[in-house]
């Protein structure tokens, strides 16, 4: 397991209720699709290993954790990423955020998983239990907001089965489309160097999460992961398509969405902006418009309407 970091409690503007049992809450379950939410504190006995995945799912993290699929390498699952699992997949966690593992998930049947993945990779339609080739995919701001609204509507019982099932299929399909846009797997002779670069990028992501509310410099992040500023900037952008600053801003906007959607917090938009390290209310508005296509006030109303 790659090294883990400790993240300040960046979503603690207001006190939160203790995690409720069970760890998994299912909001919708149909013949071929389901929607739910997972909440596992770091101190819970099931945090490191929650057992095998029961059905193919895509997962949208709301906090950040290290994830390692059995037989694979660790990566940071954070709100900029969608994690992907086949049925019976074994995996382990290690902590990044003290909030533990909080995430929204969208499940499909094996048949539906093969059909969705088969639209991008014909070989996937022939797989008995491993239709999903990738372990994770990048998450666009629009997809992050879309899945949250679908989950809120499902949790409130505000959508019928036809609408909900269509939404789940659409979300899983979009995740597959994002996964298949990735660069091809490197040649064998380049694999070792590629793994080292990948591990360094994942460590940098964890460091960005650990200090997400602080205004750290490139030198600070590079020193924390024991590399040079130039090398880190170059490989991080090559791996993620974003600069370190852009990646951190994306995290801050998603964390702002978390706080704006929390009916219990009651924080003002200015409070949210300052808490997450934005220079001002206007700075948060600018980045919400850029990333989500809407102002913080409009996002808050959209989430309230979905609820």
SVG drawing of the C-alpha trace seen along z (x, -y; Angstrom):
<svg xmlns="http://www.w3.org/2000/svg" viewBox="-42 -39 56 55">
<polyline fill="none" stroke="black" stroke-width="0.4" points="0.0,0.0 1.3,-3.5 1.9,-5.9 -1.1,-7.6 -1.5,-11.2 -3.6,-12.9 -6.2,-15.5 -7.6,-18.2 -11.3,-18.0 -12.1,-20.3 -15.9,-19.8 -16.3,-20.7 -17.9,-24.2 -20.8,-22.7 -20.8,-19.7 -21.8,-16.5 -23.8,-13.6 -22.1,-10.4 -22.0,-7.9 -25.1,-5.8 -25.3,-2.0 -25.4,-0.2 -22.4,-1.3 -24.3,-1.0 -27.6,-2.8 -29.6,-1.8 -31.9,-4.5 -33.1,-2.7 -33.0,1.0 -34.5,2.3 -34.0,5.5 -30.9,4.2 -29.8,1.0 -29.4,-0.4 -28.3,-3.6 -26.8,-3.9 -24.4,-5.7 -21.5,-4.2 -20.1,-5.8 -17.3,-4.0 -15.3,-5.8 -11.5,-5.2 -11.8,-3.5 -14.5,-1.0 -13.3,2.6 -14.4,2.8 -12.5,-0.2 -9.4,1.5 -11.3,4.5 -15.1,4.3 -15.2,7.6 -15.8,8.4 -18.0,6.1 -21.5,7.7 -22.2,6.2 -20.6,4.0 -20.6,0.4 -19.2,-3.0 -18.4,-5.0 -18.1,-8.8 -16.0,-9.6 -17.0,-12.4 -13.9,-12.1 -10.5,-10.7 -8.9,-7.3 -6.2,-5.2 -7.7,-2.2 -5.8,0.9 -7.6,3.4 -6.4,7.0 -3.3,7.7 -3.0,4.0 -1.4,0.8 -2.8,-1.8 -4.4,-5.1 -6.0,-8.0 -9.8,-8.0 -11.0,-11.5 -13.8,-13.7 -11.9,-14.3 -12.1,-10.5 -14.7,-7.8 -13.7,-4.4 -14.9,-1.3 -15.5,2.2 -16.6,5.5 -18.7,8.0 -16.6,10.0 -13.7,7.5 -11.6,7.5 -9.9,4.3 -8.3,2.6 -8.4,-1.0 -5.9,-3.2 -6.9,-6.6 -6.3,-10.0 -9.2,-11.9 -10.1,-11.6 -13.7,-11.5 -13.1,-7.9 -14.7,-6.7 -17.9,-8.5 -19.1,-8.0 -22.2,-7.7 -22.5,-4.5 -24.4,-3.4 -24.8,0.3 -25.8,2.3 -26.3,6.0 -23.6,8.1 -25.6,8.3 -26.0,4.5 -22.4,4.0 -21.3,6.1 -23.7,4.3 -22.5,0.8 -18.8,1.7 -19.3,3.6 -20.3,0.3 -16.7,-0.8 -14.9,2.6 -16.5,5.6 -14.4,8.0 -16.1,6.7 -19.4,8.2 -17.9,11.7 -16.5,11.4 -18.4,13.5 -17.7,11.3 -15.1,8.6 -16.8,6.3 -15.2,3.2 -11.5,3.0 -10.5,-0.1 -10.2,-0.7 -11.0,-4.4 -11.8,-7.2 -11.5,-11.0 -14.7,-12.8 -15.8,-15.9 -17.5,-18.7 -20.7,-18.2 -20.8,-14.5 -20.1,-15.1 -23.0,-17.5 -25.3,-15.3 -24.7,-12.1 -25.2,-14.1 -28.6,-15.4 -29.7,-11.9 -28.7,-10.5 -30.5,-13.2 -33.7,-12.7 -33.4,-8.9 -32.9,-9.5 -35.9,-11.7 -38.1,-9.3 -38.6,-12.1 -38.2,-10.1 -40.0,-7.0 -38.2,-3.8 -38.1,-4.5 -36.4,-7.9 -34.0,-6.5 -33.0,-3.5 -32.4,-5.6 -30.2,-8.0 -28.1,-5.1 -27.5,-3.7 -26.6,-7.2 -24.1,-7.8 -22.4,-4.4 -22.2,-4.9 -20.6,-8.3 -18.0,-6.9 -17.1,-4.2 -16.8,-6.9 -14.3,-8.8 -12.4,-5.7 -11.9,-4.7 -10.6,-8.1 -7.4,-7.4 -4.1,-6.8 -3.3,-3.2 -1.4,-1.0 2.4,-1.6 4.7,0.8 6.3,3.4 9.8,1.8 8.3,-1.5 6.0,0.1 8.4,-0.2 9.1,-3.9 5.3,-4.5 4.5,-2.9 7.0,-5.1 5.5,-8.2 2.0,-7.0 2.9,-6.4 4.5,-9.9 1.3,-11.5 -0.9,-9.6 1.3,-10.7 1.0,-14.3 -2.8,-14.0 -2.8,-12.8 -0.7,-15.8 -3.0,-18.2 -5.9,-16.6 -4.1,-16.8 -3.5,-20.5 -6.5,-21.4 -7.5,-24.4 -4.0,-25.8 -2.3,-27.9 0.8,-25.6 3.4,-26.2 4.6,-23.8 7.9,-23.7 6.0,-22.6 4.2,-19.8 7.4,-18.6 9.3,-18.6 6.6,-16.6 6.8,-13.8 10.6,-14.0 10.9,-15.2 11.7,-18.3 9.2,-21.1 9.7,-20.6 9.4,-16.8 6.3,-17.0 4.6,-19.6 5.4,-17.7 4.3,-14.2 1.2,-15.5 -0.1,-17.3 0.7,-14.4 -1.2,-12.0 -4.2,-14.1 -4.5,-16.7 -4.4,-19.4 -1.9,-21.5 -1.5,-21.1 -3.3,-24.3 -6.1,-23.3 -6.5,-19.9 -6.7,-21.5 -9.2,-24.1 -11.4,-21.2 -11.2,-19.6 -12.1,-22.8 -15.2,-23.3 -16.4,-19.8 -15.9,-20.2 -17.8,-23.5 -20.6,-21.5 -20.5,-19.2 -21.0,-22.0 -23.5,-23.9 -25.6,-20.7 -25.5,-20.1 -28.8,-21.3 -27.4,-21.0 -24.4,-23.2 -26.2,-26.4 -22.9,-28.1 -23.0,-31.2 -21.3,-31.2 -18.7,-33.6 -18.0,-31.2 -17.6,-28.3 -15.2,-30.3 -13.0,-31.3 -13.0,-27.9 -11.8,-26.2 -9.0,-28.7 -10.7,-30.8 -9.6,-34.4 -13.2,-35.7 -16.9,-35.1 -16.3,-36.3 -13.4,-33.9 -15.6,-30.9 -18.4,-32.2 -16.0,-32.5 -14.7,-28.9 -18.2,-27.4 -19.3,-29.0 -16.2,-27.7 -16.4,-24.2 -20.1,-23.6 -21.7,-26.1 -23.7,-27.7 -23.2,-30.0 -22.9,-28.6 -26.4,-30.0 -27.8,-28.2 -26.1,-25.0 -27.5,-25.1 -31.0,-25.7 -30.5,-22.8 -29.6,-20.4 -32.5,-21.7 -34.9,-21.2 -33.6,-17.7 -34.1,-16.9"/>
</svg>
